[in-house]
Each structure stands twice: as structure tokens, then as C-alpha cells.
């Protein structure tokens, strides 16, 4: 899963999101994202948990709305992302790399 981290995803509405955490739960992949400005030089303090999957060769991302799944996934992913959230400079360096 390491190769899925620190990449920018652009949604159909033009918003850009940076992957700061990835985990599996019930055989499904979840990604924790932080919003990126249009220039891809800084973060906007907006976060999103999404389910990621591939179907018929196409990639899909769906916002997690189920609070029980969200809570369980966040408990799994927090140890991975907490150090990054505490050190914005380090994730900015990964964004600008």
C-alpha cells in the first residue's frame, strides 16, 4: 500500500486531494485525504475518508458516510497519519516532491 501514499487525486469537480493514509478493512481499501490548493503547493484544512476500488478496469472513490465504518477505519489509520498531521512541513515536502 505504500505506493498509494503521497499522491494527488483530482476529483471530477476539479478539487485536488493528497493521500496521507491508506488502510484495508473488510477486504476493502480506504484512503484518508487532505485537500490541496489548485497550485498544489499547500494544504487546505479539509479532510476526507474515502473507499477506493477498481471495477471493470476503472478506479472509483466513494466518500465514506457510514459512521461505524468511518470510526473503525479511522482508528486503524490514525497511528499512521498522526505523525504527519503533527508535522505539516514534512507532508508539504512530500507534496512538493
mmCIF file of the C-alpha atoms, coordinates in Angstrom:
data_MODEL
# 
_entry.id   MODEL 
# 
loop_
_atom_site.group_PDB 
_atom_site.id 
_atom_site.type_symbol 
_atom_site.label_atom_id 
_atom_site.label_alt_id 
_atom_site.label_comp_id 
_atom_site.label_asym_id 
_atom_site.label_entity_id 
_atom_site.label_seq_id 
_atom_site.pdbx_PDB_ins_code 
_atom_site.Cartn_x 
_atom_site.Cartn_y 
_atom_site.Cartn_z 
_atom_site.occupancy 
_atom_site.B_iso_or_equiv 
_atom_site.pdbx_formal_charge 
_atom_site.auth_seq_id 
_atom_site.auth_comp_id 
_atom_site.auth_asym_id 
_atom_site.auth_atom_id 
_atom_site.pdbx_PDB_model_num 
ATOM 1  C CA . UNK A 1 1  ? 0.000   0.000  0.000   1.00 0.00 ? 1  UNK A CA 1 
ATOM 2  C CA . UNK A 1 2  ? 2.972   2.292  0.411   1.00 0.00 ? 2  UNK A CA 1 
ATOM 3  C CA . UNK A 1 3  ? 2.926   3.252  -3.287  1.00 0.00 ? 3  UNK A CA 1 
ATOM 4  C CA . UNK A 1 4  ? -0.613  4.622  -2.870  1.00 0.00 ? 4  UNK A CA 1 
ATOM 5  C CA . UNK A 1 5  ? 0.553   7.223  -0.336  1.00 0.00 ? 5  UNK A CA 1 
ATOM 6  C CA . UNK A 1 6  ? 1.554   10.794 -1.066  1.00 0.00 ? 6  UNK A CA 1 
ATOM 7  C CA . UNK A 1 7  ? -0.187  11.053 -4.426  1.00 0.00 ? 7  UNK A CA 1 
ATOM 8  C CA . UNK A 1 8  ? -2.599  13.711 -5.609  1.00 0.00 ? 8  UNK A CA 1 
ATOM 9  C CA . UNK A 1 9  ? -6.057  12.636 -6.705  1.00 0.00 ? 9  UNK A CA 1 
ATOM 10 C CA . UNK A 1 10 ? -8.167  15.005 -8.781  1.00 0.00 ? 10 UNK A CA 1 
ATOM 11 C CA . UNK A 1 11 ? -11.916 14.598 -8.471  1.00 0.00 ? 11 UNK A CA 1 
ATOM 12 C CA . UNK A 1 12 ? -14.420 15.226 -11.252 1.00 0.00 ? 12 UNK A CA 1 
ATOM 13 C CA . UNK A 1 13 ? -15.353 18.565 -9.673  1.00 0.00 ? 13 UNK A CA 1 
ATOM 14 C CA . UNK A 1 14 ? -11.745 19.779 -10.056 1.00 0.00 ? 14 UNK A CA 1 
ATOM 15 C CA . UNK A 1 15 ? -10.803 19.541 -6.382  1.00 0.00 ? 15 UNK A CA 1 
ATOM 16 C CA . UNK A 1 16 ? -7.439  18.003 -5.587  1.00 0.00 ? 16 UNK A CA 1 
ATOM 17 C CA . UNK A 1 17 ? -6.700  15.727 -2.659  1.00 0.00 ? 17 UNK A CA 1 
ATOM 18 C CA . UNK A 1 18 ? -3.433  14.365 -1.260  1.00 0.00 ? 18 UNK A CA 1 
ATOM 19 C CA . UNK A 1 19 ? -3.379  10.797 0.062   1.00 0.00 ? 19 UNK A CA 1 
ATOM 20 C CA . UNK A 1 20 ? -1.886  10.783 3.566   1.00 0.00 ? 20 UNK A CA 1 
ATOM 21 C CA . UNK A 1 21 ? -3.153  7.419  4.764   1.00 0.00 ? 21 UNK A CA 1 
ATOM 22 C CA . UNK A 1 22 ? -4.206  4.066  3.317   1.00 0.00 ? 22 UNK A CA 1 
ATOM 23 C CA . UNK A 1 23 ? -5.598  1.007  5.077   1.00 0.00 ? 23 UNK A CA 1 
ATOM 24 C CA . UNK A 1 24 ? -7.678  -2.092 4.430   1.00 0.00 ? 24 UNK A CA 1 
ATOM 25 C CA . UNK A 1 25 ? -10.810 -3.032 6.330   1.00 0.00 ? 25 UNK A CA 1 
ATOM 26 C CA . UNK A 1 26 ? -13.128 -5.955 5.456   1.00 0.00 ? 26 UNK A CA 1 
ATOM 27 C CA . UNK A 1 27 ? -11.147 -6.589 2.261   1.00 0.00 ? 27 UNK A CA 1 
ATOM 28 C CA . UNK A 1 28 ? -11.729 -3.028 1.039   1.00 0.00 ? 28 UNK A CA 1 
ATOM 29 C CA . UNK A 1 29 ? -9.247  -0.175 0.642   1.00 0.00 ? 29 UNK A CA 1 
ATOM 30 C CA . UNK A 1 30 ? -9.753  3.152  2.387   1.00 0.00 ? 30 UNK A CA 1 
ATOM 31 C CA . UNK A 1 31 ? -7.793  6.352  1.873   1.00 0.00 ? 31 UNK A CA 1 
ATOM 32 C CA . UNK A 1 32 ? -7.551  9.408  4.104   1.00 0.00 ? 32 UNK A CA 1 
ATOM 33 C CA . UNK A 1 33 ? -7.156  12.605 2.124   1.00 0.00 ? 33 UNK A CA 1 
ATOM 34 C CA . UNK A 1 34 ? -6.298  16.230 2.760   1.00 0.00 ? 34 UNK A CA 1 
ATOM 35 C CA . UNK A 1 35 ? -7.430  18.891 0.292   1.00 0.00 ? 35 UNK A CA 1 
ATOM 36 C CA . UNK A 1 36 ? -4.779  20.633 -1.812  1.00 0.00 ? 36 UNK A CA 1 
ATOM 37 C CA . UNK A 1 37 ? -4.927  24.122 -3.320  1.00 0.00 ? 37 UNK A CA 1 
ATOM 38 C CA . UNK A 1 38 ? -5.148  24.486 -7.122  1.00 0.00 ? 38 UNK A CA 1 
ATOM 39 C CA . UNK A 1 39 ? -1.423  25.199 -7.430  1.00 0.00 ? 39 UNK A CA 1 
ATOM 40 C CA . UNK A 1 40 ? -0.616  22.015 -5.482  1.00 0.00 ? 40 UNK A CA 1 
ATOM 41 C CA . UNK A 1 41 ? 1.674   23.983 -3.176  1.00 0.00 ? 41 UNK A CA 1 
ATOM 42 C CA . UNK A 1 42 ? -0.249  23.941 0.104   1.00 0.00 ? 42 UNK A CA 1 
ATOM 43 C CA . UNK A 1 43 ? -2.975  22.152 2.002   1.00 0.00 ? 43 UNK A CA 1 
ATOM 44 C CA . UNK A 1 44 ? -6.449  23.326 2.890   1.00 0.00 ? 44 UNK A CA 1 
ATOM 45 C CA . UNK A 1 45 ? -7.637  22.149 6.304   1.00 0.00 ? 45 UNK A CA 1 
ATOM 46 C CA . UNK A 1 46 ? -10.269 19.834 4.899   1.00 0.00 ? 46 UNK A CA 1 
ATOM 47 C CA . UNK A 1 47 ? -10.065 16.067 5.280   1.00 0.00 ? 47 UNK A CA 1 
ATOM 48 C CA . UNK A 1 48 ? -11.957 13.212 3.665   1.00 0.00 ? 48 UNK A CA 1 
ATOM 49 C CA . UNK A 1 49 ? -12.174 9.465  4.202   1.00 0.00 ? 49 UNK A CA 1 
ATOM 50 C CA . UNK A 1 50 ? -12.969 7.533  1.027   1.00 0.00 ? 50 UNK A CA 1 
ATOM 51 C CA . UNK A 1 51 ? -13.374 3.952  -0.088  1.00 0.00 ? 51 UNK A CA 1 
ATOM 52 C CA . UNK A 1 52 ? -11.266 3.152  -3.141  1.00 0.00 ? 52 UNK A CA 1 
ATOM 53 C CA . UNK A 1 53 ? -11.924 0.331  -5.573  1.00 0.00 ? 53 UNK A CA 1 
ATOM 54 C CA . UNK A 1 54 ? -11.390 -0.771 -9.155  1.00 0.00 ? 54 UNK A CA 1 
ATOM 55 C CA . UNK A 1 55 ? -14.268 -2.145 -11.216 1.00 0.00 ? 55 UNK A CA 1 
ATOM 56 C CA . UNK A 1 56 ? -14.069 -3.105 -14.878 1.00 0.00 ? 56 UNK A CA 1 
ATOM 57 C CA . UNK A 1 57 ? -10.619 -1.526 -15.056 1.00 0.00 ? 57 UNK A CA 1 
ATOM 58 C CA . UNK A 1 58 ? -11.814 1.883  -13.793 1.00 0.00 ? 58 UNK A CA 1 
ATOM 59 C CA . UNK A 1 59 ? -10.877 3.482  -10.479 1.00 0.00 ? 59 UNK A CA 1 
ATOM 60 C CA . UNK A 1 60 ? -13.640 4.663  -8.157  1.00 0.00 ? 60 UNK A CA 1 
ATOM 61 C CA . UNK A 1 61 ? -13.613 6.734  -4.988  1.00 0.00 ? 61 UNK A CA 1 
ATOM 62 C CA . UNK A 1 62 ? -16.659 6.972  -2.744  1.00 0.00 ? 62 UNK A CA 1 
ATOM 63 C CA . UNK A 1 63 ? -16.946 9.176  0.339   1.00 0.00 ? 63 UNK A CA 1 
ATOM 64 C CA . UNK A 1 64 ? -17.470 7.096  3.489   1.00 0.00 ? 64 UNK A CA 1 
ATOM 65 C CA . UNK A 1 65 ? -20.808 8.077  5.026   1.00 0.00 ? 65 UNK A CA 1 
ATOM 66 C CA . UNK A 1 66 ? -21.370 5.167  7.411   1.00 0.00 ? 66 UNK A CA 1 
ATOM 67 C CA . UNK A 1 67 ? -20.248 6.433  10.831  1.00 0.00 ? 67 UNK A CA 1 
ATOM 68 C CA . UNK A 1 68 ? -19.457 2.950  12.175  1.00 0.00 ? 68 UNK A CA 1 
ATOM 69 C CA . UNK A 1 69 ? -17.175 2.150  9.230   1.00 0.00 ? 69 UNK A CA 1 
ATOM 70 C CA . UNK A 1 70 ? -15.638 5.606  9.410   1.00 0.00 ? 70 UNK A CA 1 
ATOM 71 C CA . UNK A 1 71 ? -14.881 5.250  13.112  1.00 0.00 ? 71 UNK A CA 1 
ATOM 72 C CA . UNK A 1 72 ? -13.361 1.779  12.704  1.00 0.00 ? 72 UNK A CA 1 
ATOM 73 C CA . UNK A 1 73 ? -11.231 2.794  9.724   1.00 0.00 ? 73 UNK A CA 1 
ATOM 74 C CA . UNK A 1 74 ? -10.054 5.985  11.427  1.00 0.00 ? 74 UNK A CA 1 
ATOM 75 C CA . UNK A 1 75 ? -8.950  4.010  14.489  1.00 0.00 ? 75 UNK A CA 1 
ATOM 76 C CA . UNK A 1 76 ? -6.868  1.799  12.192  1.00 0.00 ? 76 UNK A CA 1 
ATOM 77 C CA . UNK A 1 77 ? -5.391  4.643  10.157  1.00 0.00 ? 77 UNK A CA 1 
ATOM 78 C CA . UNK A 1 78 ? -4.754  7.225  12.917  1.00 0.00 ? 78 UNK A CA 1 
ATOM 79 C CA . UNK A 1 79 ? -1.426  5.775  14.131  1.00 0.00 ? 79 UNK A CA 1 
ATOM 80 C CA . UNK A 1 80 ? -0.139  6.102  10.555  1.00 0.00 ? 80 UNK A CA 1 
ATOM 81 C CA . UNK A 1 81 ? -1.325  9.654  9.919   1.00 0.00 ? 81 UNK A CA 1 
ATOM 82 C CA . UNK A 1 82 ? -0.983  11.252 13.355  1.00 0.00 ? 82 UNK A CA 1 
ATOM 83 C CA . UNK A 1 83 ? 2.770   11.943 12.980  1.00 0.00 ? 83 UNK A CA 1 
ATOM 84 C CA . UNK A 1 84 ? 2.141   13.501 9.563   1.00 0.00 ? 84 UNK A CA 1 
ATOM 85 C CA . UNK A 1 85 ? -0.637  15.755 10.829  1.00 0.00 ? 85 UNK A CA 1 
ATOM 86 C CA . UNK A 1 86 ? 1.630   16.938 13.637  1.00 0.00 ? 86 UNK A CA 1 
ATOM 87 C CA . UNK A 1 87 ? 4.382   17.876 11.170  1.00 0.00 ? 87 UNK A CA 1 
ATOM 88 C CA . UNK A 1 88 ? 2.784   19.813 8.322   1.00 0.00 ? 88 UNK A CA 1 
ATOM 89 C CA . UNK A 1 89 ? 6.212   20.760 6.968   1.00 0.00 ? 89 UNK A CA 1 
ATOM 90 C CA . UNK A 1 90 ? 7.054   17.109 6.286   1.00 0.00 ? 90 UNK A CA 1 
ATOM 91 C CA . UNK A 1 91 ? 3.893   16.439 4.312   1.00 0.00 ? 91 UNK A CA 1 
ATOM 92 C CA . UNK A 1 92 ? 4.348   19.712 2.418   1.00 0.00 ? 92 UNK A CA 1 
ATOM 93 C CA . UNK A 1 93 ? 7.770   18.417 1.344   1.00 0.00 ? 93 UNK A CA 1 
ATOM 94 C CA . UNK A 1 94 ? 6.125   15.211 0.075   1.00 0.00 ? 94 UNK A CA 1 
ATOM 95 C CA . UNK A 1 95 ? 3.509   17.266 -1.778  1.00 0.00 ? 95 UNK A CA 1 
ATOM 96 C CA . UNK A 1 96 ? 6.126   19.412 -3.472  1.00 0.00 ? 96 UNK A CA 1 
ATOM 97 C CA . UNK A 1 97 ? 8.446   16.490 -4.320  1.00 0.00 ? 97 UNK A CA 1 
# 
